[in-house]
Amino acid sequence: CDAAARGSGGGLSGAAQLVVTTVAAITQRTLTPFRVRALTAELKPGARIDRDRLAALLQANGYVRTDTVADAGEFAVRGGLVDLFLSGSDEALRLDFFGDEIESIRRFDPADQRTIGRAESFTLLPASEALLDEESISRFRGRYRELFGATATGDPLYQAVSEGRRLAGMEHWLPLLEDGLATLFDHLGKHDVFVRDAGTTAAGEARFEAIADYHANRVQAQRTEPGSYRPLDPEALYLSEDEWQARIAETPLHLTTPFHEPPSERVIEFGVAPARDFAPERKAGSNVYDAVVAHIEALRREGKRVVLASYSRGARERLRGLLAEHGLAGTVEAETWQEALGLASPLPAREGSGEGYSRLTAAPDGERPTPDPSLAGRRVSLIILPLDHGFTTREIAVLTEQDMLGDRLRRRTRRRKSADAFINELATLTPGDLVVHADHGIGRYGGLTQIPVQNAPHDCVALEYAGRDKLYVPVENLDVLSRYGAESEGVALDRLGGEAWQRRKSRMKERIRAIAGELIATAAARA
């Protein structure tokens, strides 16, 4: 939805933009360009808008009102302040009102609510494709009854939409909410350039097979357990294979291929080649690190900037140390792609922030930024980048762990913690107490219940999450649960499928690493 919104002109400043999509996304039906434009608004300090009207606009855009903003797609109203977590953003915004005028807009970290800086403006785009305004709800209710009969009014989905509540996965019934739908093709202009890679054909075939398979399974499940899930015809949600082929045929496309093509006016050589694979050295039992260092030095002599991609910080540190032992000097750790290419460099962090700033050499509008002269040189950058294989261009060479060391070793399965402790706690829990799920975060305990699984009752722990979403955890999987140990008053529930819990876990790991580093440094200083 975000790509469609930007393609429709939402938030565009006239600059050239790049939209990267997949076969799965471009074949899925979504909101029309008219619908997206009608819901798009540009807000900045000095703009006048009533807070109640803004709250209504946010809810119409698919945002969920909460007490405290913690996840993308949420907003909160507290007196003259409106907190808003834009969809697709890593930071939240705090709008400070003076009457009906936006006095200031500040960026803040939703994890600790601390202000990061100011924002000059922002573009409000739909946070969800499933929009629950009065017309959409009325439209859904009528069409749902028409398709599935009057007995379907007892379905949890029908009841949730009727009450204006959002339900996880409700986008599967988007055609019942909207008058008409479009695809990403309809959001892009006739002068836009389309580039398709060589794997699109196979990806399209696999996608349509998967759609047909999913639909057949849903239909079978509905016959076995009526009312569990009422699927729509695939053509209502996705382009058919014939429609897909027709759209491809009528759209001027540039096709990329990894294979050599004979010289022609229609062929553009990008000069991109796969990275070197060190499998022969590994197979022969040679010292692969010596071979890697020799290859890197050869690339540097050619004037290429070399980037080594690792899967994690620990892997990056190990790789840097091993290559240094084999004679590789001039390496530097980079946190962003811009830093890796020498377009930016980390500057001293603010005290206690754990963050650094980057700089770019200024360039005229429309031109590429140029490397900072102070960063010139043939250094080797090490970056955390989840790439399986690298590539080489005229200016850059990217090597990955897998290129150098082979397939990643399968990690030994982590020992699951015993569920005995939580089973003992069940006796002391009462419905309404807070518990923590390792993958989904904070939920409210709803007691033990039985649900039918393959026509047999199965004992589960019922958990409730934000938006009244339910999760049933089988008793044999209680090792993923633990009791919430802190004061529970005022604690917000996490959203199923949300990013807030994973973000909090990630930040806590970073803090633990930082504390561990300080302890190690202190111990070393005392030694």
C-alpha positions in Angstrom: 0.0 0.0 0.0 2.9 2.4 0.8 4.5 1.8 -2.6 1.1 2.4 -4.3 0.6 5.5 -2.3 3.9 6.9 -3.3 3.3 5.9 -6.9 0.0 7.8 -6.9 1.8 11.0 -6.0 1.4 10.8 -2.2 4.3 12.6 -0.7 6.3 13.0 -4.0 8.4 16.1 -4.4 8.9 15.8 -8.1 12.2 13.9 -7.7 12.8 10.7 -9.5 11.9 7.7 -7.4 12.6 4.0 -7.4 10.0 1.4 -6.5 11.2 -2.1 -6.0 8.4 -4.7 -5.9 7.8 -8.4 -6.4 5.5 -10.5 -8.5 3.4 -11.3 -5.4 2.9 -7.6 -4.6 2.3 -6.3 -8.2 -0.3 -9.0 -8.9 -2.3 -8.2 -5.7 -5.2 -5.9 -5.9 -5.1 -2.8 -3.7 -6.6 0.7 -3.3 -7.3 2.8 -6.4 -5.1 5.9 -7.0 -8.2 8.1 -6.4 -8.8 6.5 -3.0 -5.2 6.9 -2.0 -5.0 10.5 -3.1 -8.2 11.3 -1.2 -6.6 10.0 2.0 -3.2 11.6 1.6 -2.3 14.8 3.5 0.8 17.0 3.9 1.2 18.4 7.4 3.8 20.8 8.8 4.1 23.4 11.5 1.7 26.3 11.0 -1.0 24.0 9.4 -4.4 24.3 10.9 -6.4 21.2 11.6 -8.8 20.3 14.4 -7.4 17.5 16.6 -10.7 15.6 16.5 -10.7 15.9 12.7 -7.1 14.7 12.6 -8.0 11.7 14.8 -10.9 10.9 12.4 -8.5 11.2 9.4 -6.0 8.9 11.1 -8.6 6.3 11.8 -9.9 6.6 8.3 -6.3 5.9 7.1 -6.2 2.7 9.1 -4.3 3.9 12.2 -5.2 2.5 15.5 -5.8 4.7 18.6 -3.9 3.6 21.7 -2.9 5.1 25.0 0.8 5.0 24.2 2.3 4.8 20.7 4.6 1.8 20.4 4.2 0.3 16.9 3.8 1.5 13.3 0.2 2.4 12.5 -0.7 3.7 16.0 -1.6 7.1 17.3 -2.4 8.6 20.7 -4.1 11.9 21.7 -3.0 13.5 25.0 -4.3 17.0 25.6 -2.5 19.3 23.1 -0.2 16.5 21.9 -0.8 13.9 19.1 1.7 11.1 18.9 1.8 9.3 15.6 3.9 6.3 14.3 3.8 6.5 10.5 3.6 3.3 8.6 6.9 2.3 7.2 8.9 4.5 9.5 11.4 3.7 12.3 10.6 6.8 14.3 7.4 8.3 15.7 6.2 11.9 15.5 4.9 14.2 18.2 2.6 17.0 17.1 2.3 19.9 19.5 -0.9 21.9 19.0 -1.7 25.5 20.0 -5.4 25.6 19.6 -6.1 24.1 16.1 -2.6 25.0 14.8 0.3 22.6 14.7 3.0 24.5 16.6 5.9 22.0 16.2 6.6 18.4 15.0 9.2 16.4 16.8 10.6 13.0 16.1 10.9 10.6 19.1 11.9 7.0 19.8 8.8 5.0 20.7 10.9 2.6 22.8 11.8 5.2 25.4 9.7 8.2 24.3 12.8 10.4 24.1 12.9 13.3 21.5 15.3 12.7 18.7 14.9 16.0 16.7 12.5 18.1 14.8 10.7 17.4 11.6 9.9 20.1 9.0 6.8 18.2 7.6 5.5 14.8 6.9 3.1 13.1 4.5 0.2 11.1 5.9 -0.4 8.0 3.9 -2.8 5.1 4.5 -1.4 2.7 7.1 -3.5 -0.2 5.9 -5.4 -1.2 2.8 -8.4 -2.2 4.9 -10.1 1.1 5.8 -13.0 1.1 8.2 -15.0 4.2 7.5 -18.8 4.2 7.7 -19.3 3.5 4.0 -16.7 0.7 3.9 -18.3 -1.0 6.9 -21.8 -0.8 5.4 -20.5 -2.1 2.1 -18.8 -5.0 3.8 -21.8 -6.0 5.9 -24.1 -6.2 2.9 -21.7 -8.0 0.6 -20.6 -10.5 3.3 -24.3 -11.5 4.0 -24.9 -11.7 0.2 -22.0 -14.0 -0.4 -22.1 -16.2 2.7 -25.7 -16.0 4.0 -27.4 -14.6 7.1 -25.8 -17.3 9.3 -22.4 -15.7 8.6 -23.3 -12.7 10.8 -21.9 -14.6 13.8 -18.4 -14.8 12.3 -15.7 -13.0 14.3 -14.7 -11.1 11.2 -18.2 -9.9 10.5 -18.7 -8.8 14.1 -15.3 -7.1 14.3 -15.8 -5.1 11.1 -19.4 -4.2 12.2 -17.9 -2.7 15.4 -15.2 -0.9 13.5 -12.5 -3.1 15.0 -9.5 -4.2 13.1 -8.7 -7.9 12.8 -5.4 -9.5 11.7 -5.7 -10.7 8.1 -8.8 -8.7 7.3 -7.2 -7.5 4.1 -8.1 -10.9 2.6 -11.7 -9.5 2.3 -10.6 -6.1 0.9 -12.9 -6.5 -2.2 -15.9 -6.4 0.2 -14.8 -3.1 1.7 -14.1 -1.1 -1.5 -16.1 -0.1 -4.5 -13.2 -0.9 -6.8 -9.6 -2.0 -6.7 -6.5 -1.5 -8.7 -2.9 -2.9 -8.9 0.4 -1.2 -8.8 0.3 -1.0 -12.6 -2.5 1.5 -12.2 -0.5 3.7 -9.8 2.4 4.2 -12.1 2.5 6.6 -15.1 2.7 5.9 -18.8 6.2 7.4 -18.9 7.6 5.4 -16.0 10.4 2.9 -16.8 9.7 -0.7 -15.9 12.6 -3.1 -15.4 12.0 -6.8 -15.0 14.6 -9.4 -14.1 15.1 -12.8 -15.7 13.5 -14.6 -12.8 10.1 -12.9 -13.1 8.5 -15.5 -15.4 9.3 -18.4 -13.0 8.3 -16.3 -10.0 4.9 -15.6 -11.7 4.3 -19.3 -12.4 5.1 -20.2 -8.8 2.9 -17.4 -7.5 -0.2 -18.4 -9.3 0.3 -22.1 -8.3 0.6 -21.0 -4.7 -2.6 -18.9 -4.9 -4.5 -21.8 -6.4 -3.1 -24.2 -3.7 -3.9 -21.8 -0.8 -7.5 -21.3 -2.1 -8.1 -25.0 -2.5 -6.9 -25.7 1.1 -9.1 -22.9 2.5 -12.2 -24.2 0.6 -11.5 -27.7 2.0 -11.0 -26.3 5.5 -14.4 -24.5 5.2 -16.1 -27.7 4.3 -14.5 -29.6 7.2 -15.1 -26.8 9.7 -17.8 -24.4 8.5 -17.4 -20.8 9.5 -13.7 -21.1 10.2 -12.6 -19.1 7.2 -14.7 -18.0 4.3 -12.4 -17.5 1.3 -13.1 -15.2 -1.7 -12.4 -16.2 -5.2 -8.7 -15.6 -6.0 -9.6 -13.3 -9.0 -11.2 -10.9 -6.5 -7.9 -10.5 -4.7 -5.3 -11.0 -7.4 -4.7 -10.7 -11.1 -5.5 -13.9 -12.9 -2.7 -15.4 -14.9 -4.2 -14.2 -18.2 -4.5 -10.6 -16.7 -0.9 -10.8 -15.6 0.3 -11.8 -19.0 -1.8 -9.1 -20.7 -0.4 -6.4 -18.4 3.1 -7.5 -19.0 2.5 -7.6 -22.8 1.1 -4.0 -22.9 3.8 -2.5 -20.6 7.1 -1.4 -22.2 9.7 -3.4 -20.2 13.5 -3.4 -19.9 14.6 -7.0 -19.2 17.7 -7.7 -17.2 19.6 -11.0 -17.6 22.8 -12.4 -16.0 23.7 -14.0 -19.3 25.8 -12.5 -22.1 23.9 -11.0 -25.0 25.3 -10.2 -28.4 26.1 -6.5 -28.9 23.1 -4.5 -30.1 21.5 -1.1 -30.0 18.9 -2.7 -27.7 21.4 -4.1 -25.3 22.9 -2.0 -22.4 25.9 -3.5 -20.7 25.8 -2.7 -16.9 29.2 -4.3 -16.3 27.9 -6.3 -13.3 29.4 -9.8 -12.7 29.0 -12.4 -9.9 31.5 -12.2 -7.2 34.3 -14.8 -7.2 33.5 -18.1 -5.5 36.3 -19.6 -3.5 34.9 -23.1 -3.6 38.0 -24.5 -5.5 40.3 -23.3 -2.7 38.0 -24.7 0.0 37.7 -28.1 -1.9 41.5 -28.3 -2.4 42.1 -27.8 1.3 44.1 -24.6 0.6 44.1 -21.7 3.0 41.0 -19.9 1.8 41.9 -16.7 3.8 45.2 -16.3 1.9 43.2 -16.6 -1.3 40.6 -14.1 -0.2 43.3 -11.6 0.9 45.1 -12.0 -2.4 41.9 -11.4 -4.4 41.0 -8.3 -2.3 44.5 -6.9 -2.9 44.1 -7.5 -6.6 40.7 -5.7 -6.6 42.2 -2.7 -4.7 45.0 -2.4 -7.3 42.3 -2.2 -9.9 40.9 0.8 -8.1 37.8 -0.9 -6.9 36.2 -0.2 -3.5 35.8 -3.5 -1.7 32.9 -4.3 0.6 32.7 -7.4 2.7 29.2 -8.4 3.8 28.6 -10.4 7.0 25.4 -11.7 8.5 25.9 -10.4 12.0 28.2 -8.1 14.1 29.9 -11.1 15.6 30.6 -12.6 12.2 31.9 -9.3 11.0 34.4 -9.0 13.9 35.6 -12.6 13.4 36.1 -12.1 9.7 38.0 -8.8 10.2 40.3 -10.5 12.7 41.0 -13.6 10.5 41.7 -11.5 7.5 44.0 -9.2 9.5 45.9 -12.3 10.7 46.5 -13.2 7.0 47.8 -9.7 6.1 44.8 -7.6 5.2 45.2 -4.1 6.4 43.1 -0.9 5.9 39.7 -2.4 6.9 37.0 -0.3 8.5 33.6 -1.2 9.9 30.6 0.6 8.2 27.1 0.8 9.5 25.4 2.0 6.3 25.8 1.4 2.6 26.8 5.0 2.2 29.6 4.6 4.7 30.7 1.4 3.0 31.1 3.3 -0.3 32.9 6.2 1.2 30.0 8.6 0.7 29.6 9.1 4.4 31.7 8.5 7.6 30.7 8.0 11.2 31.3 11.1 13.3 31.7 11.2 17.1 28.5 10.0 18.8 26.6 12.1 21.3 27.6 11.1 24.8 25.5 8.3 26.1 23.5 8.0 22.9 25.3 5.1 21.3 24.7 6.7 17.9 26.9 8.4 15.4 26.2 10.9 12.6 27.1 10.7 8.9 28.1 13.3 6.4 27.8 13.5 2.7 29.7 15.8 0.4 27.1 18.2 -1.0 26.1 17.8 -4.6 23.8 19.9 -6.8 20.2 18.8 -7.1 19.8 15.9 -9.3 23.4 14.8 -9.2 25.0 11.9 -7.3 26.8 12.8 -4.1 30.6 12.5 -4.4 32.9 10.7 -2.0 34.3 12.9 0.7 38.0 13.6 -0.3 39.1 12.8 3.3 37.7 9.3 2.8 39.5 8.6 -0.4 41.6 5.5 -0.6 41.4 1.9 -1.2 40.1 0.8 2.2 38.0 -2.3 2.7 34.6 -1.8 4.3 33.0 -4.5 6.4 29.2 -4.2 6.7 26.3 -6.2 8.1 24.2 -7.1 5.0 22.1 -10.2 4.6 23.4 -11.1 1.1 24.0 -14.7 0.1 26.3 -13.8 -2.9 28.2 -10.7 -3.9 28.8 -8.9 -7.2 31.4 -6.9 -9.0 31.0 -3.7 -11.0 33.5 -1.3 -12.6 33.9 0.6 -9.3 32.7 -1.8 -6.5 33.3 -5.4 -5.5 31.1 -7.0 -2.9 32.1 -10.3 -1.3 29.9 -12.2 1.2 30.6 -14.7 3.9 29.1 -17.4 1.6 31.3 -16.4 -1.3 34.4 -16.8 0.9 33.6 -19.5 3.3 30.8 -21.5 1.7 27.2 -22.2 2.9 26.4 -21.0 6.4 26.7 -23.7 9.0 23.5 -24.7 10.5 23.5 -23.5 14.1 22.9 -26.0 16.8 19.3 -25.8 18.0 19.1 -23.7 21.1 18.1 -25.7 24.2 14.5 -25.0 24.9 13.9 -23.7 28.4 11.8 -26.0 30.6 8.1 -25.3 30.7 7.9 -26.6 34.3 8.3 -23.2 35.8 5.5 -21.7 33.8 3.3 -24.7 34.5 3.8 -24.1 38.2 2.9 -20.4 37.7 -0.4 -21.4 35.9 -1.9 -22.2 39.3 -1.2 -18.6 40.5 -2.3 -16.9 37.3 -5.8 -15.4 37.1 -7.5 -14.2 33.9 -6.3 -10.7 33.2 -2.8 -11.2 34.3 0.0 -10.3 31.9 2.3 -12.9 30.3 5.1 -12.6 27.8 5.3 -14.7 24.6 8.9 -15.0 23.3 7.8 -14.2 19.7 4.7 -12.0 20.1 5.4 -10.0 23.3 3.0 -8.9 26.1 -0.5 -10.4 26.1 -3.3 -10.9 28.7 -3.8 -14.4 30.1 -7.3 -15.7 29.4 -7.1 -19.0 31.1 -6.9 -22.6 29.8 -9.3 -23.6 27.1 -9.9 -26.4 24.6 -10.1 -25.9 20.9 -10.9 -28.6 18.3 -7.9 -29.7 16.3 -8.6 -32.4 13.6 -11.9 -33.2 15.3 -10.2 -33.7 18.7 -10.1 -31.3 21.7 -6.7 -29.8 22.4 -5.7 -27.9 25.6 -4.4 -24.4 25.0 -3.5 -21.3 26.9 -5.6 -18.4 25.6 -3.9 -15.0 25.3 -5.4 -11.7 24.2 -3.4 -9.0 22.4 -4.1 -5.4 21.4 -7.2 -5.1 19.2 -8.7 -8.1 21.0 -6.7 -10.4 18.8 -6.5 -13.9 20.2 -3.6 -16.4 20.3 -3.9 -20.0 21.5 -0.7 -21.6 22.7 -0.7 -25.4 22.9 0.2 -26.7 26.4 3.2 -28.6 24.9 4.6 -25.2 23.8 4.5 -23.4 27.2 8.2 -23.0 27.1 7.6 -19.8 25.0 5.6 -18.2 27.8 6.7 -16.5 31.0 4.9 -14.4 33.5 5.3 -10.6 33.2 7.4 -9.7 36.2 7.1 -6.0 36.5 4.2 -3.7 37.7 1.4 -4.3 35.2 -0.6 -1.1 35.7 -0.5 1.0 32.5 1.3 -1.6 30.5 0.2 -1.6 26.8 -0.5 -5.0 25.1 1.5 -5.8 22.0 -0.1 -6.3 18.6 0.1 -9.6 16.9 2.3 -9.3 13.9 3.5 -5.9 15.1 7.2 -4.8 15.2 7.3 -3.1 18.6 8.1 -6.3 20.5 10.9 -7.3 18.1 12.3 -3.8 18.2 12.4 -3.8 22.0 14.1 -7.2 22.1 16.7 -5.9 19.6 17.4 -2.8 21.5 17.7 -4.7 24.8 20.3 -7.0 23.1 22.2 -4.0 22.0 22.2 -2.6 25.5 23.3 -5.9 27.0 26.2 -6.0 24.5 27.2 -2.4 25.4 27.1 -3.3 29.1 29.1 -6.4 28.5 31.7 -4.4 26.6 32.0 -1.9 29.4 32.4 -4.7 32.0 35.1 -6.3 29.9 36.9 -3.0 29.4 36.7 -2.3 33.2 38.1 -5.8 34.0 40.9 -5.3 31.5 41.8 -1.9 33.0 42.0 -3.5 36.5 44.1 -6.4 35.4 
